[in-house]
Amino acid sequence: MIEIQDVAARKRKEREAKLSAYRKGRIYVPRDAVDLSQYPLSKLTETERIIVHCDATAIVDLIRKRVYTAQEVLRAFVKVAVAAQDVTNCLSEVLLDEAFHQASKLDQHLENTGNVIGPLHGLPVSIKDHIKIKGLDTSSGYLGWAYKTVADRDALLVEILRNAGAILYVKTQTPQTLLSLETDNNVFGKTINPFNRNLTPGGSSGGEGALIACHGSPMGVGTDIGGSIRIPAAHCGLYGLKGSVARLPHSGLLGSHDGMDAIVGCVGPLARSARDLELFCRVMLDAEPWLNEPALLEMPWKRGVANGEGLPDKLAIAILFDDGVVTPHPPITQALNKYKHALARAGHDVIEWQAVDHQNGWDLIAKLYLLDGGAEYHETIRAGGESEVPQTEWILKHAQGRDPYTPADIFKLNLERETFRSKALAHWNATQRRTVSGRPVDAILCPVAPTLAPPHNTTSWWGYTSHWNLLDLPGVAFPVDRFTATASATYPPLPHSRNDLENFIHSQWNPTTYDNTPISLQLVGRRHNEEKLLAMLNVLEKVFKENAL
């Protein structure tokens, strides 16, 4: 019997033992170093450096053309992943021996047949910890689940990845409970942002964000029920897609509140390019996952639409500058304005999105997250003999002092959710009265969060992401720039705070705090229109590149 107090030490020791066989000396990081992002690349050969700077789409093409072998590609990413773990604490479970065995088999198959196994042949893919991989522990950030939750089968998406030729090699860190936009737990500890060690990489897919930002993975799989893909993507300068519920396979995950369907999470990719998001979705849906997961809609991936087929020549874009609860920090507002001017110069129809009920939306979704008053979270933490990490304590306070909702209460909350969605849909449709074309806007451009990656344990407003979960609308986070704090720079003053939350977040604004962190934005589309959303993102990025001043 494993004693509770030994669990974390044993888990970390086992992880270190598996990594040490692939580590040739640790990387020295000066104690005063803040930007850690380049240290994991310091021991690469020139060829390895080229490999890890390729996106997933390029990598599978280069392997197919036999420019690199699967083993060469895996070796490069493993070298960086091991170093990324040393500097950011981004990994949980490790299966490197199995990965190299698989890479060898893939190389032999290509050599013998001249054909690849599938569209992801030889691509290393990292997986968020609570997504099941057969034979691996699935502690999901809980001490009490460690060693007791070894998966007896792969999640459906893992099965699809394997069949497509992908190589699974590491699992990545998640927060305690998973219901957090930072990544900290008592099993493996806190994950840090590689661009600024004083800041969070976000959560709950924060291990994925940190690993991919370090070039330790070309593509990762995360999940999102309130921002858990888009927040780490934004804080780590990556692309991240949260689709609509019932679009991408979601079975085979282990977390609290399994079976709760008042608000449902989504699986999605984090990657280094927009085209990699399309690649992931295409592979998932070409596998017809609805034949194996009853909850999924039979909606094949429309590749032509994702490539821009049917898009109007000029888009109608609404920009949300302020959700009525917290005005974003200046770098985010400036990024929105740059896109506004670039789109206008290119002749696109741009209006301002008028925020509706964002505080009420948060109050509602917080109830849906914690229908049982947080009882299951408290019980699981207590059973593991552990304490709540700060962000767990913060979210559970939203249900403090109240009893679990009764079935009658839940029925009313579900009706409130549907009324909220209907009102939001009518609001979207009504934008046709304000556009030049006379049709509703195609998408909403908005912040991902009110701040850039914040200091650890200070995330306090989810509304720029969770709002779209409540409405079940697809959203994609994408990088815009990197923030640089300079003594000579001037920023417009923040408006007068309207509430205590905004006052706190505005008090955090200090350019030096956020030095070197990515600036990212979010594009939100119509429900179950993931293909069109990615096509519009391609247009926006092209417009910005050609028209930004």
LOPAVO-783139 format. One line per field, with one value per residue (C-alpha): residue in three letters; x, y, z. Coordinates in Angstrom, 3 decimals, decimal comma, padded with zeros to 6 digits, always signed. Each point is the difference from the previous one (the first is absolute). Last residue first. Example, Ala and Ser with C-alpha at 12.3 -4.5 7.8 and 13.67 -1.06 7.14 Angstrom:
BEGIN
residuo	[ser:ala] .
east	[+013,670:-001,370] .
north	[-001,060:-003,440] .
up	[+007,140:+000,660] .
This chain:
BEGIN
residuo	[leu:ala:asn:glu:lys:phe:val:lys:glu:leu:val:asn:leu:met:ala:leu:leu:lys:glu:glu:asn:his:arg:arg:gly:val:leu:gln:leu:ser:ile:pro:thr:asn:asp:tyr:thr:thr:pro:asn:trp:gln:ser:his:ile:phe:asn:glu:leu:asp:asn:arg:ser:his:pro:leu:pro:pro:tyr:thr:ala:ser:ala:thr:ala:thr:phe:arg:asp:val:pro:phe:ala:val:gly:pro:leu:asp:leu:leu:asn:trp:his:ser:thr:tyr:gly:trp:trp:ser:thr:thr:asn:his:pro:pro:ala:leu:thr:pro:ala:val:pro:cys:leu:ile:ala:asp:val:pro:arg:gly:ser:val:thr:arg:arg:gln:thr:ala:asn:trp:his:ala:leu:ala:lys:ser:arg:phe:thr:glu:arg:glu:leu:asn:leu:lys:phe:ile:asp:ala:pro:thr:tyr:pro:asp:arg:gly:gln:ala:his:lys:leu:ile:trp:glu:thr:gln:pro:val:glu:ser:glu:gly:gly:ala:arg:ile:thr:glu:his:tyr:glu:ala:gly:gly:asp:leu:leu:tyr:leu:lys:ala:ile:leu:asp:trp:gly:asn:gln:his:asp:val:ala:gln:trp:glu:ile:val:asp:his:gly:ala:arg:ala:leu:ala:his:lys:tyr:lys:asn:leu:ala:gln:thr:ile:pro:pro:his:pro:thr:val:val:gly:asp:asp:phe:leu:ile:ala:ile:ala:leu:lys:asp:pro:leu:gly:glu:gly:asn:ala:val:gly:arg:lys:trp:pro:met:glu:leu:leu:ala:pro:glu:asn:leu:trp:pro:glu:ala:asp:leu:met:val:arg:cys:phe:leu:glu:leu:asp:arg:ala:ser:arg:ala:leu:pro:gly:val:cys:gly:val:ile:ala:asp:met:gly:asp:his:ser:gly:leu:leu:gly:ser:his:pro:leu:arg:ala:val:ser:gly:lys:leu:gly:tyr:leu:gly:cys:his:ala:ala:pro:ile:arg:ile:ser:gly:gly:ile:asp:thr:gly:val:gly:met:pro:ser:gly:his:cys:ala:ile:leu:ala:gly:glu:gly:gly:ser:ser:gly:gly:pro:thr:leu:asn:arg:asn:phe:pro:asn:ile:thr:lys:gly:phe:val:asn:asn:asp:thr:glu:leu:ser:leu:leu:thr:gln:pro:thr:gln:thr:lys:val:tyr:leu:ile:ala:gly:ala:asn:arg:leu:ile:glu:val:leu:leu:ala:asp:arg:asp:ala:val:thr:lys:tyr:ala:trp:gly:leu:tyr:gly:ser:ser:thr:asp:leu:gly:lys:ile:lys:ile:his:asp:lys:ile:ser:val:pro:leu:gly:his:leu:pro:gly:ile:val:asn:gly:thr:asn:glu:leu:his:gln:asp:leu:lys:ser:ala:gln:his:phe:ala:glu:asp:leu:leu:val:glu:ser:leu:cys:asn:thr:val:asp:gln:ala:ala:val:ala:val:lys:val:phe:ala:arg:leu:val:glu:gln:ala:thr:tyr:val:arg:lys:arg:ile:leu:asp:val:ile:ala:thr:ala:asp:cys:his:val:ile:ile:arg:glu:thr:glu:thr:leu:lys:ser:leu:pro:tyr:gln:ser:leu:asp:val:ala:asp:arg:pro:val:tyr:ile:arg:gly:lys:arg:tyr:ala:ser:leu:lys:ala:glu:arg:glu:lys:arg:lys:arg:ala:ala:val:asp:gln:ile:glu:ile:met] .
east	[+000,760:-001,796:-001,381:+001,739:+000,763:-003,273:-001,995:+001,755:-000,634:-003,633:-000,559:+001,570:-002,117:-003,060:+000,809:+000,491:-003,435:-001,605:+001,227:-001,056:-003,581:-001,726:-001,297:+000,806:+003,465:+002,309:+003,469:+002,361:+003,035:+003,594:+002,870:+002,882:+002,061:+003,442:-000,626:-003,283:+000,941:+002,157:-003,042:-001,870:-003,716:-000,855:-002,044:-002,286:-000,723:-000,811:-002,220:-001,768:-000,848:-001,097:-002,458:-000,333:+003,636:+000,630:+001,497:+003,562:+002,432:+001,386:+003,470:+003,348:+003,228:+003,317:+000,879:-000,579:-002,019:-000,076:-003,176:+000,242:-002,372:-003,281:-000,361:-003,242:-002,858:-002,858:-003,597:-002,952:-003,358:-001,682:-001,695:+001,267:+003,336:+000,078:-000,431:+002,696:+002,677:-000,183:-001,762:+002,740:+000,918:+002,193:+003,389:+002,301:+001,642:+003,136:+000,551:-002,138:+000,491:-001,308:-002,996:-003,756:-000,146:-000,437:-000,826:-002,545:-000,699:-003,579:-000,922:-002,092:-002,026:-003,685:-000,999:-000,844:+003,239:+000,971:-000,580:-002,088:-003,463:+001,514:+001,354:-003,445:+000,963:+002,685:-002,394:-002,600:+002,618:+000,954:-003,632:-000,502:+003,139:-001,066:-003,445:+001,664:+002,214:-002,940:-001,944:+002,953:+000,165:-003,709:+000,379:+003,000:-002,007:-002,740:+002,609:+001,278:+003,053:+002,718:-000,141:+001,523:+002,702:+002,833:-001,012:+002,146:+002,594:+000,803:+001,576:+002,425:+000,976:+000,867:+002,076:+001,931:+000,810:-002,470:+001,485:+000,858:-000,957:-001,093:-003,476:-000,281:+000,784:-002,503:-002,664:+000,474:-000,198:-003,071:-001,748:+000,601:-003,510:-001,429:-000,878:+003,491:+000,871:-003,617:-000,051:+003,199:-001,624:-002,880:+002,010:+002,345:-002,848:-001,543:+003,311:+000,146:-003,590:+000,290:+003,113:-000,544:+002,270:+001,536:-000,288:+002,402:-000,938:+003,107:+001,543:+003,658:+000,550:-002,887:+001,510:+003,397:-001,579:-002,000:+002,933:+002,215:-002,790:-000,310:+003,757:-000,090:-002,784:+002,082:+003,159:-002,027:-001,392:-003,515:-003,111:-001,645:-003,758:-001,698:+001,524:+002,348:+001,555:-002,251:+000,583:-002,677:+001,217:-001,877:+002,169:+000,612:+000,330:-002,609:+001,227:-001,410:+003,216:+002,614:+002,310:-002,067:-003,055:+001,739:+001,052:-003,512:+000,643:-002,748:-002,910:-001,715:-000,591:+001,815:-001,747:-000,017:+003,793:+001,184:-001,700:+000,053:+003,804:-000,124:+003,804:-000,102:-001,255:+003,127:+002,472:-001,750:-000,148:+003,722:+000,993:-002,205:+001,693:+003,359:-000,954:-000,315:+003,610:+002,069:-002,433:-002,606:-002,778:-003,502:-002,167:-003,172:-001,595:-003,681:-002,288:-003,223:+001,306:+001,482:+000,855:+003,580:-000,025:+003,684:+002,392:+001,050:-000,312:-000,852:-002,745:+000,297:+000,169:-000,388:-003,328:-002,350:+000,627:+001,253:+003,710:+002,655:+003,062:+003,476:+002,777:+003,089:+001,669:+000,290:-002,550:-002,398:+000,249:-000,173:-003,241:-001,548:+000,235:-001,335:-002,351:-003,110:-000,685:+003,062:+002,090:+003,526:+001,811:+003,486:+001,826:+003,614:+001,340:+003,090:+000,213:+000,137:-003,435:-001,226:+001,028:-001,306:-003,403:-000,423:+000,837:-002,512:-002,955:-002,025:+001,391:+002,129:+003,726:+000,231:+002,405:+003,196:+001,916:-000,504:+000,105:+000,092:-003,184:+000,113:-001,579:-000,665:+000,393:+000,047:-002,559:-001,127:-001,413:+000,564:-000,891:-001,992:-003,398:-001,619:-002,672:+002,414:-000,633:+003,711:+001,618:+001,247:+003,488:+000,792:+000,161:+003,007:+000,925:-002,993:+001,059:-002,530:-000,594:-003,674:-001,029:+001,867:-001,721:-003,422:+000,626:+001,112:-003,185:-002,077:+001,718:+002,347:-000,790:+000,615:+001,178:+001,927:-002,189:+001,059:+003,735:-000,755:-003,713:+000,244:+002,784:-002,268:+001,351:-001,649:+001,477:-000,250:+002,699:+001,079:-000,725:-002,443:+000,109:-002,917:-000,435:+000,408:+003,679:-000,235:+001,596:+003,136:+000,180:+003,163:-000,724:+001,384:-002,911:-002,672:-001,963:+000,140:+002,276:+002,324:+000,812:+003,249:-000,690:+003,220:+001,581:-003,278:-000,756:+003,515:-000,248:-003,350:+001,324:+002,998:-002,263:-002,165:+003,009:+001,113:-003,395:-000,092:+003,322:-001,192:-003,211:-000,055:-002,737:-000,219:+001,905:+000,075:+002,414:+001,219:+003,825:+000,821:-003,140:+000,978:+003,386:-001,662:-002,393:+002,850:+001,917:-003,273:-000,855:+003,279:-000,021:-003,585:+000,887:+003,045:-001,951:-002,815:+002,568:+000,861:+000,036:-001,866:-002,741:-002,601:+002,163:+000,273:-003,760:-000,791:+002,360:-001,327:-003,557:+001,188:+001,829:+003,726:+002,238:+000,702:+001,458:+002,283:+001,516:+000,522:+001,912:+002,172:+000,763:-001,901:+001,580:-001,315:-003,581:-001,405:+001,692:-001,719:-003,349:+001,328:-000,612:+000,414:+003,628:+001,139:+000,752:+002,090:-001,242:+002,471:-001,333:+000,260:+002,329:-000,748:-003,671:-001,783:+000,592:-000,722:-003,583:-001,338:+001,797:-001,246:-003,607:+000,426:+001,489:-002,807:-002,698:+001,805:+000,371:-003,632:-001,309:+002,168:-002,205:-003,026:+001,641:+000,109:-001,435] .
north	[+049,710:-003,297:-000,532:-003,008:-002,072:+000,964:-000,941:-003,365:-000,725:+000,985:-002,110:-003,093:+000,532:+000,136:-003,442:-001,328:+001,285:-001,304:-003,507:+000,224:+000,915:-002,196:+003,099:+003,303:+001,462:+001,498:+001,394:+000,469:+002,219:-000,452:+002,061:-002,198:+000,820:+001,601:+002,517:-000,502:+001,272:+002,773:+001,555:+000,417:-000,712:-002,088:+002,825:-000,233:-003,620:+000,883:+002,973:-002,111:-002,549:+002,651:+001,561:+002,772:+001,065:+003,418:-000,408:-001,178:+002,694:-000,107:-001,486:+001,698:-001,751:+001,591:-002,456:-002,968:-003,142:-002,325:-001,893:-002,707:+000,114:-001,253:-003,613:-001,941:-001,242:-001,753:-000,063:-002,223:+001,002:-002,060:+003,084:-000,859:-000,997:+003,369:+001,887:-002,176:+001,647:+003,767:-000,557:-001,952:+002,718:-000,586:-001,377:+001,080:-003,228:+000,421:+003,396:+000,642:-001,091:+003,046:+001,562:+000,337:-003,473:-001,470:+003,411:+000,402:-000,368:-001,122:-001,839:+000,088:+003,043:-000,032:+001,065:+003,492:+000,283:+003,261:-001,468:+001,576:-001,458:-003,402:+000,097:-001,191:-003,610:+000,097:+001,470:-002,627:-002,690:+001,526:+000,104:-003,615:-001,069:+001,718:-001,562:-003,402:+000,528:+001,233:-003,110:-002,124:+001,914:-000,616:-003,740:+000,017:+001,581:-002,619:-002,756:+001,547:+002,228:-000,848:+002,149:+003,448:+001,469:-000,043:-000,632:+002,692:-000,659:-003,180:+002,059:+001,859:-003,016:-001,925:+002,966:+000,084:-003,749:-001,911:-002,294:-003,670:-003,208:-001,583:-000,661:+003,681:+001,139:-002,434:+000,971:+003,730:-000,356:-002,219:+002,429:+003,156:+001,260:-002,975:+002,120:+001,479:+000,636:+000,881:+002,559:+001,591:+000,004:+002,104:+002,610:+000,273:+000,603:+002,546:+001,872:-000,240:+001,168:+001,585:+001,518:+002,217:-001,224:+002,918:-000,015:-000,876:-000,737:-000,964:+002,391:-000,852:+003,292:-000,890:-003,373:+001,541:+002,744:-002,448:-002,389:+002,752:+001,085:-003,506:-000,159:+003,382:-001,218:-003,044:+002,022:+002,494:-002,413:-001,278:+001,783:-002,270:-000,467:+001,636:-002,445:+002,608:+000,227:-002,504:+000,357:-000,998:-001,264:+000,036:-001,659:+001,284:-002,446:-002,210:-003,451:-002,865:-002,019:+001,421:-002,961:-001,141:+000,062:-002,282:-002,371:-000,540:-002,373:-002,584:+000,868:-003,043:+001,562:-001,499:-001,253:-003,612:-000,363:-002,884:+000,650:+003,713:-000,223:-000,041:-000,261:+002,910:+001,975:-000,328:+000,312:+003,116:+001,603:-000,527:+001,269:+003,086:+000,883:-000,571:+002,526:+002,673:-000,472:-000,852:-002,413:-000,601:-002,365:-000,621:-002,067:+001,670:+000,474:-000,292:+002,252:-001,427:-003,417:-001,464:-003,625:+000,248:+002,655:-000,412:-001,048:-002,925:+000,262:-002,915:+001,640:+003,511:-000,501:+003,287:+001,598:-000,779:+003,308:+002,813:+000,383:+001,437:+000,644:+001,070:+001,781:+000,877:+002,965:-001,567:+002,096:-000,172:-003,756:-000,502:+002,046:-001,465:-003,643:+000,207:+002,900:-001,017:-003,630:-000,581:-003,107:-000,482:-001,934:+000,989:+000,679:+000,685:-000,888:+001,108:+003,268:+001,928:+001,486:-003,547:-001,163:+003,068:-000,084:-003,747:+000,164:+002,813:-001,952:+001,083:+002,479:+003,063:+000,249:+001,872:+002,885:+000,517:-002,325:+002,325:-001,375:-003,631:+000,446:-002,121:-003,313:-000,561:-003,286:-003,648:-001,652:+002,965:+001,915:+003,226:+001,058:+003,227:+000,547:-002,435:-002,699:-002,889:-001,059:+000,577:+001,589:-001,846:-001,012:-001,791:-003,515:-001,043:-002,214:-000,687:-000,611:+000,832:-002,453:+000,733:-003,186:+001,224:+003,390:-001,617:-002,261:+003,022:+001,817:-002,943:-000,063:-002,950:-002,974:-001,383:+003,355:-000,044:+001,876:-001,179:+000,766:+003,713:+000,663:+001,190:+002,425:+001,701:+001,941:-002,185:-003,162:-001,934:-002,662:-001,538:-003,493:+001,091:+003,728:+001,853:+003,749:+001,412:+000,838:+002,129:-001,772:+000,755:-000,939:-001,085:-000,246:-003,155:-000,587:+002,603:-000,455:-003,796:-003,032:+001,542:-001,809:-001,042:-003,554:-001,200:+003,339:+001,532:-003,027:-000,037:+003,667:-000,576:-002,976:+002,047:+002,861:-002,454:-001,313:+003,581:+000,837:-003,075:+000,966:+003,595:-000,663:+002,799:+001,132:+003,535:+002,624:+003,830:+000,717:+003,203:-000,124:-003,671:-001,138:+002,125:-001,752:-003,408:+001,351:+001,509:-003,269:-001,833:+002,320:-000,641:-003,750:-000,254:+001,676:-002,173:-003,133:+000,888:+000,305:+003,307:+001,099:-003,206:+001,781:-001,366:+001,138:+003,509:+000,182:-001,203:+002,654:+002,855:-000,470:-000,339:+003,332:+000,163:+001,712:-003,344:-001,432:+002,930:-000,092:-003,734:+000,516:+002,694:-002,254:+000,716:+000,716:+003,525:-000,555:-000,615:+003,247:+002,197:+000,471:+000,702:+003,763:+001,012:-000,907:+001,166:-003,504:-000,729:-003,071:-002,834:-002,751:-003,470:-002,608:-002,425:-000,687:-002,883:-002,629:+002,689:+000,451:-003,337:+000,320:+003,573:-001,050:-002,797:+002,377:+002,502:-002,627:-001,421:+003,365:+000,895:-003,310:-000,285:+002,076:-002,072:-003,276:-002,554:-003,358] .
up	[-039,980:-000,513:-003,501:-001,559:+003,097:+001,627:-003,077:-000,242:+003,670:-000,311:-003,108:+001,558:+003,110:-002,242:-001,405:+003,529:+001,034:-003,196:+000,782:+003,655:-000,902:+002,586:+001,838:-001,685:+000,374:+002,617:-000,745:+002,930:+000,494:+001,111:+001,358:+001,105:+003,100:-000,199:+002,801:+001,811:+003,455:-001,473:-001,670:+003,312:-000,028:+003,052:+001,553:-003,034:+000,863:+003,603:-000,890:-002,622:+002,651:+002,490:-002,442:-002,589:-000,055:-001,542:-003,448:-000,598:-001,001:-003,529:-000,233:-000,439:-000,892:+001,001:+002,772:-002,238:+000,714:-002,979:-000,843:-002,641:-002,951:-001,433:+001,085:-000,590:+002,160:-001,783:+001,168:-000,798:+001,533:+002,711:+001,504:+003,503:-001,482:-001,815:+003,275:+001,600:-002,180:+000,552:+003,322:+001,733:+002,488:+003,071:-000,982:+002,858:+001,185:-002,106:-001,594:-003,087:-003,621:-001,886:+001,646:-000,558:-001,552:-003,484:-001,402:-002,806:-003,706:-000,655:-003,192:-003,163:+000,931:-000,881:-003,505:-001,236:-001,933:+001,661:+003,444:+002,752:-000,549:-000,748:+003,551:+001,099:-000,739:+002,684:+002,578:-000,892:+000,573:+003,346:+001,154:-001,023:+001,824:+003,224:-000,235:-000,453:+003,049:+002,107:-000,980:+001,083:+003,280:+000,607:-000,606:+002,314:+002,817:-000,402:+000,131:+003,258:+000,065:+002,501:+003,130:+000,243:+002,203:-002,504:-003,589:-001,626:+002,698:-001,914:-002,795:+002,278:+002,148:-003,131:-001,176:+003,284:+000,232:+002,153:+002,626:-000,209:+001,772:-003,270:+001,333:+000,963:-003,531:-001,475:+002,540:-000,538:-003,783:+000,271:+002,355:-002,048:+000,681:-001,861:-003,032:-000,024:-003,633:-000,805:+002,816:-001,315:-003,449:+001,272:+001,907:-002,963:-002,419:+002,335:-000,035:-003,785:-000,445:-003,429:-001,546:-003,035:-002,754:-001,855:-003,776:-002,804:-003,621:-001,926:-002,502:+000,526:+001,834:+002,317:+000,830:+000,751:+002,133:+002,123:+000,251:+001,376:+002,344:+001,419:+000,584:+001,763:+002,291:+000,893:+000,670:+002,116:+002,645:-000,579:+001,335:+002,567:+000,449:-002,977:-002,455:-001,463:-003,457:-001,764:-003,724:-002,515:-003,360:-003,293:-002,607:-003,506:-002,862:+001,642:+001,048:-002,043:-000,229:+002,339:+000,640:+002,973:-002,271:-002,484:+002,761:+001,291:+002,895:+000,288:+002,313:+001,488:+003,400:+002,950:+003,135:-001,182:-000,137:-002,186:-003,353:+000,829:-000,259:-003,823:-000,408:-002,470:+002,994:+002,138:-002,868:-001,345:+003,433:+000,586:-003,445:+000,361:+003,279:-001,690:-002,681:+002,670:+001,026:+003,094:+001,596:+002,680:-001,026:+001,365:+002,315:+001,210:+003,400:+000,871:+002,018:+001,446:-001,095:+003,166:-000,732:+001,203:+002,717:+000,855:-002,701:-002,135:-003,778:-002,285:-002,047:-001,451:-003,762:-001,928:-001,009:+002,872:+001,826:-002,214:-000,637:+002,230:-002,133:+001,071:-001,875:+002,000:+001,701:+003,472:+001,878:-002,931:-000,532:+003,764:+000,105:-003,176:+001,019:+003,572:-000,689:+001,920:-000,919:-002,179:-000,641:-001,290:-002,703:-001,060:-003,251:-000,951:+003,443:+001,950:-001,943:+003,312:-000,725:-000,676:+003,474:+001,847:-001,680:+000,361:+003,691:+000,344:-001,371:+003,052:-000,089:-000,474:-000,647:+003,322:+000,579:+001,972:-002,317:-002,937:-003,532:+001,179:+002,073:+003,134:+001,012:+003,716:+001,856:-001,085:+002,284:+002,097:-002,960:-001,924:-003,521:-000,334:-001,603:+002,411:+000,052:-000,648:+003,657:+000,854:-003,007:-003,090:-001,106:-003,223:-001,353:-002,019:-002,984:-002,221:-003,604:-002,716:-002,851:-000,714:+001,827:+003,076:-000,133:-000,380:+003,009:+002,006:-001,025:+001,202:+003,384:+000,316:+002,194:+003,496:+001,301:+003,285:+002,479:+003,445:-000,149:+000,466:+000,518:+003,592:-000,839:-002,541:-002,993:-002,644:+001,574:-003,259:+000,260:-003,270:-001,324:-002,683:-000,637:+001,537:-000,373:+003,527:-000,511:-003,118:-002,975:-002,025:-003,671:-001,827:-003,748:-001,621:-002,394:+000,748:-003,266:+000,184:-000,002:-002,579:-003,228:-001,675:+001,126:+001,616:+000,897:+001,121:+002,165:+001,458:+000,911:+001,672:+001,975:+001,191:+001,052:+001,985:+001,915:+000,572:+001,478:+002,233:+001,555:+000,390:+001,918:+002,601:+002,393:+001,432:-001,963:+000,128:+002,861:-001,734:-000,082:+000,455:-001,801:-002,980:-000,020:-000,280:-002,624:-002,033:-000,307:-000,561:-002,880:-001,784:+000,583:-001,241:-003,281:-000,545:+000,870:-002,382:-002,746:-001,629:-003,645:-000,773:-002,027:+002,437:+002,895:-001,446:-000,599:+003,519:+001,369:-002,118:+001,230:+003,602:-000,019:-000,578:+002,569:+001,683:-003,217:-000,821:+003,500:-000,299:-003,238:+001,566:+002,947:+003,180:+003,361:+000,597:-001,123:+003,495:+001,142:-002,559:+001,757:+003,466:+000,074:+003,657:+000,672:+003,446:+001,231:-003,069:-001,893:-000,425:-002,236:+001,466:-001,397:-002,786:+000,632:-001,714:+002,690:+002,590:-001,214:+001,213:+003,331:+000,453:-000,509:+002,529:+002,553:-000,531:+000,515:+003,034:+001,697:-000,707:+001,362:+003,105:+002,310:-000,995:+000,962:-002,820:+001,033] .
